[in-house]
Amino acid sequence: MLDKLKVIEDRYEELHTLLSNPDVIANRVQFQKYTKEYAGISKIVDKYRRYKEVIGELKKMNDILTADDKELRGLAEEEAGNLSEEKKSLEEQLQRMLIPPHPFDSKNTIVEIRAGTGGNEAALFAGDLFRMYTRYAEKKGWKVSLIDSHVSDLGGFKEVVFLIEGEGVYSKLKYERGVHRVQRVPVTETSGRIHTSAVTVAVLPEAEEVEVVINAEELRIDTFCSSGPGGQGVNTTYSAVRITHLPTGIVVQCQDERSQLKNKEKAMKVLKSHILAKAQEEHDKKIAEERKGQVGTGDRSEKIRTYNFSQDRVTDHRIGLTLHNLEGILSGNIDEIVESLIKAEQEEKMKELNLK
């Protein structure tokens, strides 16, 4: 670990010198690249330097522990204890900071929620999850923009697609991908029997223009009449857009805007994110096959979480975490779940990188 930290510190000093170089300053692209890298490693360097200070102070305290002065030894012993605790904490923090971030962690995120088994009850729960994520986003100061939605007969959504923009959105929400199961008495159930329904959640990093290039001949674009809320234009103008990417078979659509052009732009944004995510999934799958075990971010066929209303229970099956605060969680208080998943994945990666 210390060898890796020394390499990072050396690079930090090198970048510090480069950013003072007139030639680098004159080159805007290069200057921005170095500035971003410098900012990205500054926190770990600060932490590493504090770690070295603690090691030095701890050595001084240990030297004092051999002194004849009893009172001085007592003070040194107390200070050495505090420094040892700080050293341990810094080591744990540095181990986690050495884990390479996922390439998409800083990206904005497109979330797709679809009702699965359970009919109207699944659609109602899809609406619950949509509210959970939008409230979570509000608490984080993120921006939510609706892309497409299909409302069910009794409320909720057959499908809802939305974009969340903000700092580190994907790093938090990537663990939400998979099947979310709900167990409760549906509003349509008169006998009081508990039903089990399921909703799938897809989490896609927003693709930038330079990351995904799509040729026009690879697309089939269909237009049709919108079928949801939208005013006088609904069912009268062909504003809704469906795009099929022929090489992969990926199909996306958008009907939320009255303008066909705006719907096409939104649909293309979703399509590019799907293609980018597909490429990354194939890469991750190859790596995962080499691992004996991992805390996965889940695919769309993996049951990741159960929400049991009668027991006021939410269980994340990947890490065996159970919380009895269902109402709070559905109100957007999912930090404890997210942070527990992050910690579990970090533990796994530290083992792989021999950091622990």
NORRA-V538365 format. One record per helix or strand of 2 or more residues. SS is the DSSP state (H for helix, E for strand). FROM is the first residue (numbers start at 0). TO is the last residue. If there is no record, write none. Layout:
ss: (SS	SS)
from: (FROM	FROM)
to: (TO	TO)
//
This chain:
ss: (H	H	H	H	E	H	E	E	H	E	E	H	E	H	E	E	H	E	E	E	H	H)
from: (1	21	27	69	108	118	142	156	168	177	194	215	218	230	239	249	259	302	312	320	325	334)
to: (17	25	63	96	114	139	150	164	175	183	204	217	223	232	244	253	287	307	315	322	329	351)
//
